[in-house]
Amino acid sequence: MIQIRFQFAAVDRLERAIESIQSRIEDLGGSLVVKMKPKAISESEEQDLAQLMAKAGQENVEVSGDEDEEDEGL
């Protein structure tokens, strides 16, 4: 139960920090768009995300033939 309260307190702190940063950016004439608010996730969700990131990393590994070939004679 303590861990859950800690997670929600951490999320609340992140949200307040983002609001403060956004306010400062807007005061200086800029803009900030938060595409996804912070949230607490369960341990199983964290493991799922780690697996997804590992899979994406493997798919993005360069393989022979991926290099850009220079056009000759142009």
The first five atom37 places (N, CA, C, CB, O) and aatype in JSON, in Angstrom:
{
  "aatype": [12, 9, 5, 9, 1, 13, 5, 13, 0, 0, 19, 3, 1, 10, 6, 1, 0, 9, 6, 15, 9, 5, 15, 1, 9, 6, 3, 10, 7, 7, 15, 10, 19, 19, 11, 12, 11, 14, 11, 0, 9, 15, 6, 15, 6, 6, 5, 3, 10, 0, 5, 10, 12, 0, 11, 0, 7, 5, 6, 2, 19, 6, 19, 15, 7, 3, 6, 3, 6, 6, 3, 6, 7, 10],
  "atom_mask": [
    [1, 1, 1, 1, 1],
    [1, 1, 1, 1, 1],
    [1, 1, 1, 1, 1],
    [1, 1, 1, 1, 1],
    [1, 1, 1, 1, 1],
    [1, 1, 1, 1, 1],
    [1, 1, 1, 1, 1],
    [1, 1, 1, 1, 1],
    [1, 1, 1, 1, 1],
    [1, 1, 1, 1, 1],
    [1, 1, 1, 1, 1],
    [1, 1, 1, 1, 1],
    [1, 1, 1, 1, 1],
    [1, 1, 1, 1, 1],
    [1, 1, 1, 1, 1],
    [1, 1, 1, 1, 1],
    [1, 1, 1, 1, 1],
    [1, 1, 1, 1, 1],
    [1, 1, 1, 1, 1],
    [1, 1, 1, 1, 1],
    [1, 1, 1, 1, 1],
    [1, 1, 1, 1, 1],
    [1, 1, 1, 1, 1],
    [1, 1, 1, 1, 1],
    [1, 1, 1, 1, 1],
    [1, 1, 1, 1, 1],
    [1, 1, 1, 1, 1],
    [1, 1, 1, 1, 1],
    [1, 1, 1, 0, 1],
    [1, 1, 1, 0, 1],
    [1, 1, 1, 1, 1],
    [1, 1, 1, 1, 1],
    [1, 1, 1, 1, 1],
    [1, 1, 1, 1, 1],
    [1, 1, 1, 1, 1],
    [1, 1, 1, 1, 1],
    [1, 1, 1, 1, 1],
    [1, 1, 1, 1, 1],
    [1, 1, 1, 1, 1],
    [1, 1, 1, 1, 1],
    [1, 1, 1, 1, 1],
    [1, 1, 1, 1, 1],
    [1, 1, 1, 1, 1],
    [1, 1, 1, 1, 1],
    [1, 1, 1, 1, 1],
    [1, 1, 1, 1, 1],
    [1, 1, 1, 1, 1],
    [1, 1, 1, 1, 1],
    [1, 1, 1, 1, 1],
    [1, 1, 1, 1, 1],
    [1, 1, 1, 1, 1],
    [1, 1, 1, 1, 1],
    [1, 1, 1, 1, 1],
    [1, 1, 1, 1, 1],
    [1, 1, 1, 1, 1],
    [1, 1, 1, 1, 1],
    [1, 1, 1, 0, 1],
    [1, 1, 1, 1, 1],
    [1, 1, 1, 1, 1],
    [1, 1, 1, 1, 1],
    [1, 1, 1, 1, 1],
    [1, 1, 1, 1, 1],
    [1, 1, 1, 1, 1],
    [1, 1, 1, 1, 1],
    [1, 1, 1, 0, 1],
    [1, 1, 1, 1, 1],
    [1, 1, 1, 1, 1],
    [1, 1, 1, 1, 1],
    [1, 1, 1, 1, 1],
    [1, 1, 1, 1, 1],
    [1, 1, 1, 1, 1],
    [1, 1, 1, 1, 1],
    [1, 1, 1, 0, 1],
    [1, 1, 1, 1, 1]
  ],
  "atom_positions": [
    [[0.82, -1.2, 0.0], [0.0, 0.0, 0.0], [0.86, 1.26, 0.0], [-0.93, 0.0, 1.21], [0.51, 2.27, -0.61]],
    [[2.0, 1.18, 0.7], [2.9, 2.34, 0.76], [3.45, 2.64, -0.63], [4.05, 2.09, 1.75], [3.58, 3.8, -1.01]],
    [[3.78, 1.57, -1.38], [4.34, 1.77, -2.71], [3.33, 2.48, -3.62], [4.75, 0.43, -3.33], [3.71, 3.33, -4.42]],
    [[2.06, 2.13, -3.51], [1.03, 2.77, -4.33], [0.94, 4.25, -4.0], [-0.35, 2.08, -4.11], [0.85, 5.08, -4.9]],
    [[0.97, 4.59, -2.71], [0.93, 6.01, -2.33], [2.16, 6.74, -2.85], [0.84, 6.16, -0.8], [2.06, 7.88, -3.3]],
    [[3.32, 6.08, -2.79], [4.54, 6.67, -3.31], [4.42, 6.93, -4.8], [5.74, 5.76, -3.02], [4.82, 7.99, -5.29]],
    [[3.87, 5.96, -5.54], [3.71, 6.12, -6.99], [2.8, 7.3, -7.31], [3.14, 4.83, -7.61], [3.12, 8.11, -8.18]],
    [[1.68, 7.42, -6.6], [0.76, 8.52, -6.88], [1.37, 9.86, -6.48], [-0.55, 8.31, -6.14], [1.14, 10.87, -7.15]],
    [[2.14, 9.88, -5.4], [2.82, 11.11, -5.01], [3.86, 11.5, -6.06], [3.5, 10.94, -3.63], [4.02, 12.69, -6.36]],
    [[4.56, 10.51, -6.61], [5.56, 10.79, -7.64], [4.89, 11.33, -8.91], [6.36, 9.52, -7.96], [5.4, 12.26, -9.54]],
    [[3.77, 10.74, -9.29], [3.04, 11.2, -10.48], [2.56, 12.63, -10.26], [1.83, 10.26, -10.79], [2.66, 13.47, -11.15]],
    [[2.03, 12.91, -9.07], [1.56, 14.26, -8.76], [2.71, 15.27, -8.84], [0.92, 14.3, -7.36], [2.54, 16.37, -9.36]],
    [[3.86, 14.88, -8.33], [5.02, 15.78, -8.38], [5.47, 16.03, -9.82], [6.19, 15.18, -7.56], [5.81, 17.15, -10.18]],
    [[5.45, 14.98, -10.63], [5.8, 15.15, -12.05], [4.81, 16.08, -12.75], [5.83, 13.79, -12.76], [5.21, 16.95, -13.53]],
    [[3.52, 15.91, -12.48], [2.52, 16.76, -13.1], [2.72, 18.22, -12.71], [1.11, 16.31, -12.7], [2.6, 19.11, -13.55]],
    [[3.03, 18.48, -11.44], [3.28, 19.86, -11.0], [4.53, 20.42, -11.66], [3.42, 19.92, -9.47], [4.56, 21.6, -12.02]],
    [[5.57, 19.6, -11.82], [6.79, 20.05, -12.47], [6.53, 20.4, -13.94], [7.89, 18.98, -12.37], [7.02, 21.41, -14.44]],
    [[5.75, 19.56, -14.62], [5.42, 19.82, -16.02], [4.62, 21.12, -16.14], [4.61, 18.65, -16.62], [4.87, 21.92, -17.04]],
    [[3.68, 21.32, -15.23], [2.89, 22.57, -15.26], [3.78, 23.79, -15.06], [1.79, 22.54, -14.18], [3.59, 24.81, -15.73]],
    [[4.74, 23.69, -14.16], [5.66, 24.79, -13.91], [6.53, 25.07, -15.13], [6.55, 24.49, -12.69], [6.73, 26.22, -15.51]],
    [[7.05, 24.01, -15.73], [7.87, 24.16, -16.94], [7.05, 24.74, -18.08], [8.47, 22.8, -17.36], [7.51, 25.63, -18.79]],
    [[5.84, 24.25, -18.25], [4.96, 24.74, -19.31], [4.66, 26.23, -19.11], [3.65, 23.94, -19.34], [4.68, 27.0, -20.07]],
    [[4.4, 26.62, -17.88], [4.12, 28.02, -17.59], [5.31, 28.9, -17.95], [3.76, 28.2, -16.11], [5.14, 29.96, -18.55]],
    [[6.5, 28.47, -17.58], [7.71, 29.25, -17.88], [7.94, 29.34, -19.39], [8.93, 28.62, -17.2], [8.29, 30.41, -19.9]],
    [[7.76, 28.25, -20.09], [7.94, 28.25, -21.54], [6.94, 29.21, -22.19], [7.76, 26.83, -22.12], [7.31, 29.98, -23.08]],
    [[5.69, 29.16, -21.74], [4.68, 30.05, -22.31], [4.95, 31.51, -21.96], [3.29, 29.65, -21.82], [4.68, 32.39, -22.77]],
    [[5.49, 31.78, -20.75], [5.86, 33.15, -20.38], [6.92, 33.71, -21.33], [6.39, 33.19, -18.94], [6.98, 34.92, -21.56]],
    [[7.75, 32.82, -21.88], [8.81, 33.24, -22.79], [8.37, 33.2, -24.26], [10.02, 32.36, -22.6], [9.18, 33.38, -25.16]],
    [[7.06, 32.97, -24.48], [6.52, 33.0, -25.84], [6.52, 31.67, -26.56], [0.0, 0.0, 0.0], [6.19, 31.61, -27.74]],
    [[6.87, 30.62, -25.88], [6.89, 29.3, -26.51], [5.64, 28.51, -26.19], [0.0, 0.0, 0.0], [4.69, 29.02, -25.6]],
    [[5.67, 27.28, -26.58], [4.54, 26.41, -26.27], [5.05, 25.0, -25.96], [3.51, 26.37, -27.44], [6.11, 24.59, -26.44]],
    [[4.29, 24.3, -25.18], [4.63, 22.94, -24.8], [3.38, 22.11, -24.9], [5.25, 22.86, -23.37], [2.34, 22.47, -24.33]],
    [[3.46, 21.0, -25.61], [2.33, 20.1, -25.73], [2.72, 18.78, -25.05], [1.93, 19.87, -27.24], [3.67, 18.12, -25.47]],
    [[1.98, 18.42, -24.03], [2.22, 17.16, -23.34], [1.36, 16.12, -24.04], [1.88, 17.26, -21.81], [0.13, 16.18, -23.98]],
    [[1.99, 15.19, -24.68], [1.26, 14.19, -25.46], [0.7, 13.08, -24.58], [2.15, 13.59, -26.52], [-0.32, 12.47, -24.91]],
    [[1.36, 12.82, -23.46], [0.88, 11.79, -22.55], [1.27, 12.18, -21.13], [1.45, 10.4, -22.92], [2.45, 12.34, -20.82]],
    [[0.28, 12.33, -20.27], [0.55, 12.68, -18.89], [1.24, 11.51, -18.18], [-0.74, 13.07, -18.15], [1.03, 10.35, -18.54]],
    [[2.06, 11.81, -17.18], [2.71, 10.74, -16.43], [1.67, 9.88, -15.72], [3.71, 11.31, -15.42], [0.61, 10.37, -15.33]],
    [[1.99, 8.61, -15.56], [1.1, 7.72, -14.83], [1.92, 6.62, -14.19], [0.02, 7.13, -15.76], [3.01, 6.28, -14.65]],
    [[1.38, 6.07, -13.13], [2.02, 4.94, -12.46], [1.58, 3.67, -13.17], [1.65, 4.89, -10.94], [0.43, 3.53, -13.57]],
    [[2.53, 2.76, -13.32], [2.2, 1.5, -13.99], [2.54, 0.34, -13.05], [2.97, 1.35, -15.34], [3.35, 0.49, -12.13]],
    [[1.92, -0.79, -13.3], [2.18, -1.97, -12.49], [3.48, -2.63, -12.93], [1.0, -2.96, -12.59], [4.05, -2.3, -13.97]],
    [[3.95, -3.55, -12.12], [5.19, -4.26, -12.44], [5.04, -5.06, -13.74], [5.59, -5.19, -11.29], [5.98, -5.13, -14.53]],
    [[3.87, -5.66, -13.95], [3.67, -6.44, -15.18], [3.64, -5.52, -16.4], [2.36, -7.26, -15.1], [4.14, -5.9, -17.47]],
    [[3.06, -4.33, -16.26], [3.07, -3.37, -17.37], [4.5, -2.93, -17.68], [2.19, -2.15, -17.05], [4.86, -2.74, -18.84]],
    [[5.3, -2.76, -16.64], [6.69, -2.36, -16.83], [7.46, -3.45, -17.56], [7.36, -2.06, -15.48], [8.28, -3.15, -18.44]],
    [[7.21, -4.71, -17.22], [7.87, -5.83, -17.9], [7.43, -5.91, -19.36], [7.57, -7.15, -17.17], [8.24, -6.16, -20.24]],
    [[6.14, -5.69, -19.61], [5.63, -5.69, -20.98], [6.3, -4.6, -21.8], [4.11, -5.51, -21.0], [6.68, -4.83, -22.95]],
    [[6.45, -3.42, -21.21], [7.1, -2.31, -21.91], [8.56, -2.63, -22.2], [7.0, -1.02, -21.08], [9.05, -2.33, -23.29]],
    [[9.25, -3.23, -21.24], [10.66, -3.6, -21.45], [10.79, -4.59, -22.6], [11.26, -4.2, -20.17], [11.71, -4.48, -23.41]],
    [[9.88, -5.55, -22.67], [9.91, -6.52, -23.76], [9.63, -5.84, -25.1], [8.89, -7.65, -23.51], [10.28, -6.14, -26.1]],
    [[8.68, -4.93, -25.12], [8.35, -4.2, -26.33], [9.53, -3.36, -26.81], [7.12, -3.32, -26.1], [9.82, -3.31, -28.01]],
    [[10.2, -2.7, -25.87], [11.35, -1.87, -26.23], [12.5, -2.74, -26.75], [11.82, -1.03, -25.01], [13.19, -2.36, -27.69]],
    [[12.71, -3.9, -26.13], [13.77, -4.81, -26.59], [13.47, -5.3, -28.0], [13.91, -6.0, -25.63], [14.37, -5.38, -28.84]],
    [[12.23, -5.63, -28.26], [11.84, -6.1, -29.59], [12.04, -4.99, -30.63], [10.36, -6.57, -29.59], [12.55, -5.23, -31.72]],
    [[11.64, -3.77, -30.27], [11.81, -2.64, -31.19], [13.3, -2.4, -31.46], [11.15, -1.37, -30.63], [13.69, -2.1, -32.58]],
    [[14.11, -2.53, -30.43], [15.55, -2.36, -30.59], [16.14, -3.39, -31.53], [0.0, 0.0, 0.0], [17.0, -3.06, -32.36]],
    [[15.7, -4.62, -31.42], [16.19, -5.67, -32.3], [15.76, -5.42, -33.74], [15.69, -7.04, -31.84], [16.53, -5.67, -34.67]],
    [[14.55, -4.92, -33.93], [14.05, -4.66, -35.28], [14.78, -3.49, -35.94], [12.57, -4.38, -35.25], [14.84, -3.4, -37.17]],
    [[15.32, -2.6, -35.12], [16.0, -1.42, -35.66], [17.49, -1.61, -35.85], [15.77, -0.26, -34.76], [18.17, -0.7, -36.33]],
    [[18.01, -2.76, -35.49], [19.43, -3.03, -35.68], [19.71, -3.05, -37.18], [19.86, -4.38, -35.02], [19.0, -3.68, -37.96]],
    [[20.77, -2.34, -37.56], [21.11, -2.31, -38.98], [21.58, -3.68, -39.44], [22.2, -1.26, -39.26], [22.34, -4.35, -38.76]],
    [[21.12, -4.06, -40.59], [21.58, -5.3, -41.2], [22.3, -4.96, -42.48], [20.4, -6.27, -41.46], [22.13, -3.88, -43.04]],
    [[23.11, -5.89, -42.95], [23.85, -5.67, -44.18], [22.9, -5.31, -45.3], [24.67, -6.92, -44.54], [21.88, -5.98, -45.5]],
    [[23.22, -4.27, -46.03], [22.38, -3.83, -47.14], [21.51, -2.65, -46.79], [0.0, 0.0, 0.0], [20.87, -2.07, -47.66]],
    [[21.48, -2.26, -45.5], [20.68, -1.11, -45.09], [21.37, 0.21, -45.37], [20.34, -1.21, -43.63], [20.73, 1.26, -45.39]],
    [[22.68, 0.18, -45.59], [23.41, 1.42, -45.79], [22.96, 2.09, -47.08], [24.93, 1.15, -45.83], [22.59, 1.45, -48.05]],
    [[23.0, 3.42, -47.04], [22.68, 4.18, -48.27], [23.82, 3.99, -49.26], [22.45, 5.72, -47.97], [24.99, 4.17, -48.93]],
    [[23.46, 3.63, -50.46], [24.47, 3.51, -51.49], [24.55, 4.82, -52.24], [24.16, 2.32, -52.45], [23.53, 5.42, -52.61]],
    [[25.79, 5.27, -52.47], [25.96, 6.52, -53.2], [25.67, 6.27, -54.68], [27.39, 7.09, -53.0], [26.09, 5.27, -55.26]],
    [[24.96, 7.22, -55.26], [24.68, 7.12, -56.71], [25.95, 7.45, -57.46], [23.51, 8.06, -57.15], [26.56, 8.5, -57.26]],
    [[26.34, 6.54, -58.34], [27.56, 6.79, -59.12], [27.17, 7.41, -60.46], [28.38, 5.47, -59.33], [26.19, 7.02, -61.08]],
    [[27.95, 8.37, -60.88], [27.77, 8.96, -62.19], [26.75, 10.08, -62.24], [0.0, 0.0, 0.0], [26.4, 10.54, -63.32]],
    [[26.25, 10.53, -61.09], [25.3, 11.64, -61.11], [25.95, 12.94, -60.81], [24.2, 11.41, -60.14], [25.29, 13.98, -60.78]]
  ]
}
